[in-house]
Amino acid sequence: MKAVVIREFGNPDGLEVVDLPAPVPAPGQVLIATEAVGVGGVDAVIRRGTLPAYGFREGHLLGSEVAGRVTAVGEGVDASWIGRRVWAFTGLSGGYAERAVAAVEDVLALPDGLTGADAVTLGSSGVVAHFALDRAGCTPGETVLVRGAAGSIGITAVQLAARGGAGAVAVTTSSAERGARLRDLGATHVLDRSGEGGPDAPAGFDVVIDVVGGPQLPLFLDKLNPNGRYVAVGVVGGQPPADFGMRLMNAFRRSLSFATFSSDTVPGPDRQAVRATQFADAAHGDLRTVVHEVLPLDQAALAHHQMDAGKVFGRVVLAP
């Protein structure tokens, strides 16, 4: 089968299309003929080589979520899965390929009306957005800032915050055109990447959902209202300064909170329940997905170049 691996960490040109043996489903797994592969921010972070502590090595097969049709099952898996269109989480590897395996508990049947591209745009990011807002204790009437809102996590977080009755939903983004698209999805205020947005922007926020991280994170801690909660769900902009916690300590009397969030800490059945609801909502048009572009599998490097250049609004999808 064709697959995309990391020949060399760093630049997207270090990605290479190779021929690999098709995987065989182990006990408890299914084999999927992939029709859509999600290209996520975590893929870019792994490809850059910034997570050596997790044991990634050259030759790593990228990709964590796919959609397609089940063609075989491993021992102990109900054969009725064969032939069904599904979304699947493959872990932190194995997705950028014509065939992928996944544990059956990480597989979800797709509803009619939901494309594979839509599924891999929403499947992981929607769960992160849902539980990040839940972790922040976001309640109706509160002001919410989504930092890095042009990606699939941010786009879903904007919609969920608006649907949940937020008093204001502000976003940071890089252009007026993107800001207009985010307003159409539920944003009420558009800020630039530094968090400035003119005199009508809220002076502070009760909740910040941050996909970016990076050196400017402390500036956004300063934007929290008293009792404000900040949830970091990604570091696509790099790690924050090592001493960023001093911002919280210096504002001790404002009772601010900072948390990181990974959906790995949510029990699998809870993730699947939320995902099933969101898939149904998307199939009925009640939750919108934004597919930036669908590219052939062998153009994975182009997809990563687009992400690194900040050109992606929504999610790029690979089609094997």
Long-range contacts (C-beta under 8 A, 24 or more apart in sequence): 1-97, 1-98, 1-99, 2-97, 2-98, 2-297, 2-298, 2-320, 3-61, 3-96, 3-97, 3-98, 4-61, 4-62, 4-63, 4-96, 4-97, 4-297, 4-298, 4-300, 4-318, 5-59, 5-60, 5-61, 5-62, 5-96, 6-46, 6-47, 6-56, 6-58, 6-59, 6-60, 6-62, 7-58, 7-59, 8-58, 9-47, 9-48, 9-49, 9-56, 9-58, 10-47, 10-48, 10-49, 12-47, 12-300, 12-301, 12-302, 12-304, 12-305, 12-308, 13-301, 14-47, 15-47, 15-62, 15-300, 15-301, 15-304, 17-297, 17-298, 17-300, 20-61, 20-97, 22-98, 22-99, 23-94, 23-99, 23-100, 23-101, 24-72, 24-74, 24-101, 25-72, 25-73, 25-74, 25-77, 25-101, 26-74, 26-75, 26-101, 27-74, 27-75, 27-76, 27-77, 28-74, 28-75, 28-76, 28-77, 28-103, 28-104, 28-105, 29-73, 29-74, 29-77, 29-101, 29-102, 29-103, 29-104, 30-70, 30-72, 30-73, 30-74, 30-77, 30-81, 30-86, 30-88, 30-101, 30-102, 30-104, 30-107, 31-70, 31-71, 31-72, 31-73, 31-74, 31-99, 31-100, 31-101, 32-66, 32-68, 32-69, 32-70, 32-71, 32-86, 32-88, 32-99, 32-100, 32-101, 32-102, 32-107, 33-68, 33-69, 33-71, 33-98, 33-99, 34-66, 34-67, 34-68, 34-95, 34-97, 34-98, 34-99, 34-100, 34-320, 35-67, 35-68, 35-69, 35-116, 35-319, 35-320, 36-66, 36-67, 36-68, 36-115, 36-116, 36-117, 36-119, 36-120, 36-294, 36-317, 36-318, 36-319, 37-63, 37-65, 37-66, 37-95, 37-96, 37-97, 37-120, 37-297, 37-317, 37-318, 37-319, 37-320, 38-63, 38-64, 38-65, 38-66, 38-95, 38-120, 38-121, 38-123, 38-124, 38-152, 38-315, 38-317, 39-300, 39-303, 39-304, 39-307, 39-315, 39-316, 39-317, 39-318, 40-64, 40-65, 40-124, 40-125, 40-152, 40-315, 41-151, 41-153, 41-211, 41-234, 41-236, 41-307, 42-92, 42-234, 43-304, 44-236, 44-304, 44-307, 44-308, 45-235, 45-236, 46-92, 47-304, 50-238, 50-239, 54-92, 56-92, 60-93, 61-93, 61-94, 61-95, 61-96, 61-97, 62-93, 62-95, 62-96, 62-300, 63-90, 63-93, 63-94, 63-95, 63-96, 63-97, 63-100, 64-89, 64-90, 64-91, 64-92, 64-93, 64-94, 64-95, 64-124, 65-89, 65-90, 65-95, 65-120, 65-123, 65-124, 66-90, 66-95, 66-100, 66-102, 66-120, 67-110, 67-115, 67-116, 67-117, 67-119, 67-120, 67-123, 68-100, 68-116, 70-107, 71-99, 73-104, 77-104, 81-107, 84-109, 85-109, 85-110, 85-116, 86-110, 87-116, 87-119, 87-120, 87-123, 87-275, 87-279, 89-123, 89-124, 96-297, 96-300, 96-318, 97-297, 97-320, 98-297, 98-320, 105-268, 105-272, 106-268, 108-272, 108-275, 108-276, 108-279, 110-279, 111-279, 111-280, 111-283, 112-283, 113-283, 113-284, 114-279, 114-282, 114-283, 116-317, 117-289, 117-291, 117-294, 117-317, 117-319, 118-282, 118-289, 118-291, 119-279, 120-315, 120-317, 121-152, 121-289, 121-290, 121-291, 121-314, 121-315, 121-317, 122-152, 122-156, 122-278, 122-279, 122-282, 122-287, 122-289, 123-275, 123-279, 124-263, 125-151, 125-152, 125-153, 125-155, 125-156, 125-315, 126-152, 126-156, 126-274, 126-275, 126-278, 126-287, 127-263, 127-266, 127-271, 127-274, 127-275, 127-278, 128-153, 128-233, 128-261, 128-263, 129-153, 129-154, 129-156, 129-157, 129-160, 129-209, 129-233, 130-156, 130-160, 130-274, 130-278, 131-261, 131-263, 131-266, 131-274, 132-157, 132-209, 132-231, 132-233, 132-261, 133-157, 133-160, 133-161, 133-164, 133-207, 133-209, 135-231, 135-259, 135-261, 136-207, 136-209, 136-229, 136-230, 136-231, 136-259, 137-207, 137-229, 138-164, 138-166, 138-206, 138-207, 140-164, 140-165, 140-166, 140-167, 141-165, 141-166, 141-167, 142-166, 142-167, 142-206, 142-207, 143-167, 143-168, 143-170, 143-202, 143-204, 143-205, 143-206, 143-207, 143-225, 144-168, 144-169, 144-170, 144-205, 144-206, 144-207, 144-208, 144-209, 145-170, 145-171, 145-172, 145-191, 145-195, 145-202, 145-205, 145-207, 145-208, 145-209, 145-220, 145-223, 146-170, 146-171, 146-172, 146-187, 146-209, 146-211, 147-171, 147-172, 147-195, 147-208, 147-209, 147-210, 147-211, 147-212, 147-220, 148-172, 148-210, 148-211, 148-212, 148-234, 148-236, 148-237, 149-173, 149-182, 149-187, 149-211, 150-174, 150-178, 150-182, 150-312, 150-313, 150-314, 151-211, 151-236, 151-312, 151-314, 151-315, 152-289, 152-290, 152-314, 152-315, 153-211, 153-233, 153-234, 154-209, 154-211, 155-182, 155-185, 155-288, 155-289, 155-290, 155-314, 156-278, 156-287, 157-209, 158-182, 158-185, 158-186, 158-187, 159-185, 159-186, 159-287, 159-288, 161-186, 161-207, 162-186, 162-187, 162-188, 168-202, 170-197, 170-201, 170-202, 170-205, 172-212, 174-310, 178-313, 181-290, 181-313, 185-288, 185-290, 194-219, 195-219, 195-220, 195-223, 204-228, 207-231, 209-233, 210-234, 211-236, 212-236, 212-237, 213-237, 213-238, 213-239, 213-240, 214-238, 214-239, 214-240, 215-240, 215-241, 217-241, 217-244, 218-244, 218-247, 221-247, 221-248, 221-251, 221-256, 221-258, 222-247, 222-251, 224-251, 224-254, 224-256, 225-254, 226-254, 226-255, 226-256, 227-254, 227-255, 227-256, 227-257, 228-254, 228-256, 228-257, 229-256, 229-257, 229-259, 230-256, 230-257, 230-258, 230-259, 231-259, 231-260, 231-261, 232-258, 232-259, 232-260, 232-261, 233-260, 233-261, 233-262, 289-314, 289-315, 290-314, 290-315, 291-315, 291-316, 291-317, 292-316, 293-317, 294-318, 294-319, 295-319, 296-320
